[in-house]
């Protein structure tokens, strides 16, 4: 259960994503619609929908937009039929990249993603070329200063897979993807509210990039996340804030 510090990197990454998501509610609305279409419109019985609604609230998405997206998914309102597509590739220094998309036009999406890779120093790969390097899981990050013993006991009791003590004092709780919300809610009831949480593709091994390489990698990630059809970008690259803040 040992690990290295990720606090600054995760906070920096979250901040950049929130800036984009806050200005693009349409992406989250798309996720809500797909989740409701697949599992129904009641978040109590649809864990995926509950997770996406939690994400929407995290960026202050208006309730009426959330409700309309759910109604499109359940067929109460007319909506677009989106399909889920995953692309994989390599970034600067061979860092692995996974790009998850929701689209109504596969031809447009693959062309846009391929262009973003090639334009920014990356290479789009074949299906499965890097996915094996990631673990689908839940991730909860707690700020330095938390009661480590009590938090760890609560996490084990809640069903966490792993507990990582970072060098800066922050604690990272890893959960099974399907149990993320249950573990999070159990920890919150025990008095431990995470600073950050998500269901993610967590890299098994990371590549630290600095200087120009970090800046180039951030530019590639930004280019992919800017695309309308792209929902999430996961990478094995660890980028320092000082090398990317000016982008």
C-alpha positions in Angstrom: 0.0 0.0 0.0 2.9 2.3 -0.7 2.8 4.9 -3.4 4.3 8.2 -4.6 2.8 11.6 -4.4 0.0 12.5 -6.8 -1.8 15.3 -5.0 -0.5 18.2 -7.1 -0.7 16.3 -10.4 -4.3 15.1 -9.9 -5.5 18.5 -8.6 -3.8 20.2 -11.6 -5.4 17.7 -14.0 -8.8 18.0 -12.4 -8.6 21.8 -12.6 -8.0 21.8 -16.3 -10.8 19.3 -16.9 -13.3 21.2 -14.8 -12.5 24.4 -16.8 -13.4 22.6 -20.0 -16.4 20.8 -18.6 -17.9 23.9 -17.0 -18.0 25.5 -20.4 -19.3 22.4 -22.1 -22.3 21.0 -20.3 -23.3 19.3 -23.6 -20.6 16.6 -23.1 -22.0 15.7 -19.7 -25.5 15.9 -20.9 -24.6 13.4 -23.6 -23.2 11.0 -21.0 -26.4 11.3 -18.9 -28.6 10.6 -22.0 -26.6 7.4 -22.8 -26.6 6.2 -19.2 -30.3 6.7 -18.9 -30.9 5.0 -22.2 -28.9 2.0 -21.1 -30.0 1.6 -17.5 -33.2 3.6 -17.0 -33.9 7.1 -15.7 -33.9 6.4 -12.0 -30.4 6.9 -10.5 -31.2 4.8 -7.5 -31.3 1.7 -9.8 -28.8 3.0 -12.3 -25.3 3.3 -10.8 -23.8 4.7 -14.0 -26.5 7.4 -14.2 -25.9 8.3 -10.5 -22.2 8.6 -11.2 -22.7 11.0 -14.2 -25.3 13.1 -12.3 -22.7 13.4 -9.5 -20.2 14.6 -12.1 -22.7 17.1 -13.5 -23.4 18.5 -10.0 -19.6 18.8 -9.5 -19.4 21.4 -12.3 -22.7 23.1 -11.3 -24.7 21.9 -14.3 -28.3 23.3 -13.9 -30.9 20.8 -12.7 -33.1 21.4 -15.7 -30.3 20.4 -18.1 -29.7 17.3 -16.1 -33.4 16.4 -16.1 -33.8 17.1 -19.9 -30.8 14.8 -20.6 -32.3 12.0 -18.6 -35.6 12.4 -20.4 -33.9 12.2 -23.8 -32.3 9.0 -22.6 -35.7 7.5 -21.5 -37.4 8.6 -24.7 -39.6 11.2 -23.1 -37.9 13.9 -25.2 -36.4 13.5 -28.7 -32.7 13.0 -28.7 -29.7 11.8 -30.7 -28.7 8.2 -30.7 -25.0 8.2 -29.6 -22.6 5.2 -29.7 -19.6 4.7 -27.4 -16.2 4.4 -29.1 -12.7 4.0 -27.6 -9.5 4.9 -29.4 -6.0 4.2 -28.2 -2.6 5.6 -29.1 0.7 7.0 -27.9 1.8 10.4 -26.9 5.1 12.1 -26.2 7.8 9.8 -24.9 5.6 6.8 -25.7 3.1 7.6 -23.0 -0.1 5.6 -23.4 -3.4 7.4 -24.2 -7.0 6.2 -24.2 -9.7 8.4 -25.7 -13.4 7.6 -24.9 -16.0 9.1 -27.2 -19.7 9.4 -27.6 -20.7 10.1 -31.2 -23.5 10.1 -33.8 -20.9 10.0 -36.7 -18.1 7.5 -36.5 -16.4 8.8 -39.6 -16.1 12.3 -38.3 -14.9 11.2 -34.9 -12.1 8.9 -36.0 -10.9 11.5 -38.4 -10.9 14.2 -35.7 -9.1 12.0 -33.2 -6.5 10.8 -35.7 -5.8 14.4 -36.8 -5.4 15.5 -33.1 -2.9 12.8 -32.5 -0.8 13.4 -35.7 -0.9 17.2 -35.4 0.4 17.2 -31.9 3.2 14.6 -32.0 1.2 11.5 -31.1 0.3 8.3 -32.9 -3.1 6.7 -33.0 -2.8 2.9 -32.5 -5.0 -0.1 -33.0 -7.7 -1.4 -30.7 -6.1 -2.9 -27.5 -2.6 -1.5 -28.1 -2.5 0.3 -24.7 -5.7 -0.7 -22.8 -3.9 -3.5 -21.1 -1.7 -0.9 -19.4 -4.7 0.5 -17.5 -7.1 -0.7 -14.8 -10.8 0.3 -14.8 -11.5 1.4 -11.2 -12.8 4.0 -8.9 -10.4 6.6 -7.4 -10.9 8.8 -4.4 -8.4 11.3 -3.2 -8.2 12.7 0.3 -6.3 15.9 1.2 -3.2 15.8 3.5 -4.2 16.0 7.1 -6.9 13.3 7.2 -7.0 10.9 10.0 -5.1 8.1 8.2 -5.9 5.3 10.6 -9.6 6.0 10.8 -9.8 6.6 7.0 -8.0 3.4 6.2 -10.2 1.4 8.5 -13.3 2.9 7.0 -12.0 2.2 3.5 -11.3 -1.4 4.2 -14.8 -1.8 5.8 -16.4 -0.1 2.8 -14.8 -2.6 0.3 -11.8 -0.6 -1.1 -9.4 -2.5 -3.3 -6.3 -0.6 -2.3 -5.1 2.3 -0.1 -2.2 4.4 -1.3 -0.3 6.7 1.1 1.2 9.5 -1.0 4.5 11.2 -0.1 2.7 14.6 0.5 0.3 13.1 3.1 -2.7 12.7 0.7 -4.4 9.3 0.6 -5.7 7.6 -2.5 -8.5 5.0 -2.2 -8.9 2.6 -5.1 -12.2 0.8 -5.5 -13.8 -1.7 -8.0 -15.4 0.4 -10.7 -18.9 -0.9 -10.0 -18.6 -0.3 -6.3 -17.3 3.3 -6.6 -20.4 5.1 -5.5 -21.2 2.6 -2.7 -17.6 3.0 -1.3 -17.8 6.8 -1.6 -21.1 7.1 0.1 -19.9 4.8 2.9 -16.8 6.9 3.5 -18.9 10.1 3.4 -21.2 8.6 6.0 -18.2 7.9 8.1 -17.1 11.5 7.9 -14.6 11.3 5.1 -15.5 13.5 2.1 -13.0 13.1 -0.7 -11.5 16.2 -2.4 -11.7 14.4 -5.7 -13.3 11.2 -7.0 -14.0 9.5 -10.3 -14.3 6.2 -12.1 -11.3 6.1 -14.3 -8.8 4.1 -16.4 -5.8 4.1 -14.0 -2.4 3.5 -15.5 -0.5 0.5 -14.1 2.8 2.3 -14.7 3.4 6.0 -15.2 5.8 8.0 -17.3 7.0 11.3 -15.8 7.4 14.1 -18.4 9.1 17.4 -17.8 10.0 20.6 -19.6 9.2 20.7 -23.4 8.0 17.1 -23.4 5.4 17.8 -20.6 4.2 21.0 -22.5 3.9 19.0 -25.7 2.0 16.2 -24.0 -0.4 18.7 -22.4 -1.0 20.3 -25.8 -1.9 16.9 -27.2 -4.3 16.1 -24.3 -5.9 19.5 -24.7 -6.4 19.0 -28.5 -8.1 15.7 -27.8 -10.3 16.9 -25.0 -11.3 19.9 -27.1 -13.1 17.7 -29.6 -16.9 17.7 -29.2 -17.1 13.9 -29.4 -14.5 13.2 -26.8 -15.7 12.5 -23.3 -12.6 11.5 -21.4 -8.8 11.2 -22.1 -6.7 8.9 -19.9 -2.9 8.8 -20.0 0.0 7.1 -18.3 1.9 10.5 -18.5 2.5 12.4 -15.3 2.9 16.1 -16.0 4.2 18.7 -13.6 2.1 21.9 -13.2 5.1 24.2 -13.6 5.7 22.8 -17.1 2.1 23.1 -18.3 0.6 26.1 -16.5 1.4 28.5 -19.3 -0.5 26.5 -21.9 
